[in-house]
């Protein structure tokens, strides 16, 4: 299927590795010009080199910037001032018991997972509306639909962001601009492997045994392939997806039971 976005411009946040990079690869494969953004220059260079080797890709650029700062957001918007597509992906916050975090820690999490994504989205929407095309996809968490023990610090502000999206998306939908949230389940990324190893060590279980135990809880019987999420994201960014507006869309192998 031709997604109708060849030649479009995309900013992909947190795209030096993991799910962000998977989204960048899928968009680039559709002929989209992508701007990778993350904090670590060396990882960005490697990711850009990898994506440029994919057949049929558009232009691949990168900007090393901290998107939690106004300066960082200004840097990526200077490099790509008129994006047609924005993928937000603002990483994770510390895990722990919900009552263990103080006000300062909560404020940092709210800034990371709600305030700064909103600021970046606000910065691009007027241009998208004027050009009569825009796609914003936020990579959030299945915790929006299902509270997750020890993940509340990150997922509570993400839930608030999803409410912002619900309102903002409906204000701009008539201009062929959509905003949606993707809610991933467990995926086979390097970050996921690191987290599983840490938990396995705490529980005194070897990594392979613990990983199999986690996979057994997924109805699909496996961890997700990042490429699957990348392709899903690319479709949401396509010219074919203009009627999908303000949604929280699970891609989790059936982990969240909505019945």
N, C-alpha and C positions, 0 to 999 in steps of 0.2 A: 504494500500500500504506500502510495506517495503521500506523505503527511502534509505536503504543501507549505513547508517552512524553509526550503532551500534559500540561502542568502539572507535569512533573518539573523539577528544579532542576539546573543545570549550571555548573560552574566551567571556564572554558576559558583555559588559560595561553597566553601569547604570542599573543594574539588581536587585537592592534591592526592586524595586516596579515598577508599571506601565508596559509600553510596553516592557522594557528590561526584567523584570521578566517573562512576558508572553512568550517571546522568549526562555528564559532559561528553562521554564517548558516544552515547546513543544520539544525542543532538548533533554532534559533529558528523556522525555517519549519515545523517539526513541532509548534510550540506549546510548546516547552521555554522556561522562564525561564532566561536565560543571564546569567552574571556574567563580563564580559571582564576580563582582568588582564594588565597589561604595565607597563613602567616609565615610558613616556612618556604623560603626561596628554593632550596635544594630539592624539596619534594615536588614543588610546582614545576621545576624544570624537567624532572623525570617524567611527571605525568604528561606534560605537553609533548615531550618526545615520543612517548608511547602512543598518544592519541594521533599524532601526525602520521604514524605508520599505518593507520586504518585506511582502507580503500575509500575514496570518494569524500573524504572529510573536507570541511570548509577551513577557514583560517582559524588557527589556534594561537591565542595570546595568553599571557598570564600577568597578574599583578600580586606582589607580596604585600599584604595589608591586613591589619587587624580591624575587622568589621564591627567590633565592639566600640570603636572610637569614631567620632565625626571625621577625623582626618583619614582614617582607613576607608570609610565609605566615600569620601570625596575623591580619594585616589582611584578607586575602581570606576566611579562615575565620570571622572576625567578621561580615563582610558576608553570607556565605552559610554558616551554621554546619551545615546539614544537606543537603549536596549529594547528589543521586542519581547524578550523572554528574560525572566528573573527566576532563578532557583535559589531559595534561601535554605541554609543548612548550617545551624549555629552550634553544632557540637553538643556536648553533654555537660551536666553538672555533677558534683560529688553525690554519691549514693549514701544513704543512711536512714536511720529511723526518723520519721516525720517530725517528731517533737524534739529532735536533737539539734536543730539548726537555729542560730540566733538571727536577729533582725538584719544584721549586716550581710550574712550569707544569703538570706532570702532576697534582699535587695539586689545583690549581684546576680542571682539566678533570674529574677524578674527582668533585669536589664538585658541579660543575654538572650533569654528565650521569648520575651515579649516586646520590650521597648525598642531595642535596636533592629529587630526584624521589621517592626512597624515603620521605623524611620526610613529604612531602605526601601520598603514598599512604597511609602508616600513619595519618595524622591523620584520614582519612575512612573507613577500612574498617570500624571498629567500628560506626559509625552505620549504614552500609549493611547490614551483617550484621543489626543489630537490626531494621531496617525491611524486611528480606527483599527488597531490590532495590538493586543498585548496578552501575554500569558505569564502568570505568577504561580509558581508551585512551591509550597513550603514543605520541607521534609521534617515531620514532627515525630510522633510516636504512637503506637497502638494504645499507650497509656491514656490517650484522649478518650478512648472508648471503654477502657478497662483499667481501673486503678491498679498500679503495680507496686508491691512492697519495695521499699528502699529507693524508688525512683521518683518520689513525690516532688522533690526539690526542682527537678527539671520539668516534670510533666504538668504541674499545676500552672506555671506561667504559659506553657504551651497550650493548655486548655483555654486560657484567657486569650491568647493569640488567635485561636480558632474562632472565638466569638467575634473578635475584630474582623477577621476574614469574612465571617457570615454577613456582617453589615456592609463592609467595604465592597465586597464582590457584587452585591446587588445594586450598589450605586453606580458601578461602571459597566455592568453587563450589557447595557444597550449600545455601548460603543465598541462591541466586539473585543472586550477586555475581560478575561476571566482570572479569578483567583481561587485556587483550591489547595487543600492540604493532603499530603500522602502520609499514611500512618503505617510505617514498616513494622513487621514482626521480626523474629530473629533471622538475621542474614549472615552469610559466611564471609565476614569482613575481618580484617586484621584486628580492629578494635573489639569486635565480638569475641575473637579468640583470646585476646588479652584479658577481657573481663571474665570469661569462663575459667581461664587459668587461675586468676586471683581467687575466685569463689571456690574452685576446686581445692586450692591450697588451704583456704580457711576451713573447709570441711574435712580436710585430710583424705581427699579422694584423688586418685590419679586423673589427669586431664581427659584421657580417652574415655574412661568410664563415665565421668561427669558429662562430657559432651554428648555421649550416647543417651544418657538419661534426659538431657534437655531436648534432644531431637525426638525422643519418644513422646514428648508432650505436644508435638506439632502434628496435627491430623494428617498433613501431607507427608509426614515421615522423614523430613529432611529440613535443613536450613535453606533459606532462600539464596538464590544466585543473584549477586548484585546487578548483573545484566538484566534480570527480570524487572527489577525496580527501575533501572535506567530506561528500558523500553516503555514501561508504563508511564514514566514521567514524560518521555518524548511524545507519546500520544496525547497526553493532557496539554502539551504545548503546541499541538498541531492545529492546522486550519480545520480539521475535522471535529474538534472537540469544543466548539464554541457554545454548545448548549449544556456544558457541565459547569455549573456556577456555584461557588461557595460551599463545596462539599468536603467532608472528611472521609477519605477513601482508604480503606484497609487493603494492605497487601501483606498478608501474614501467614499464609498456609493454613488458615482456618483456626488459628489460636484463639481469637476472640469469638465467643459464641454470642450472637446477637438475638437469639431466640429466647 
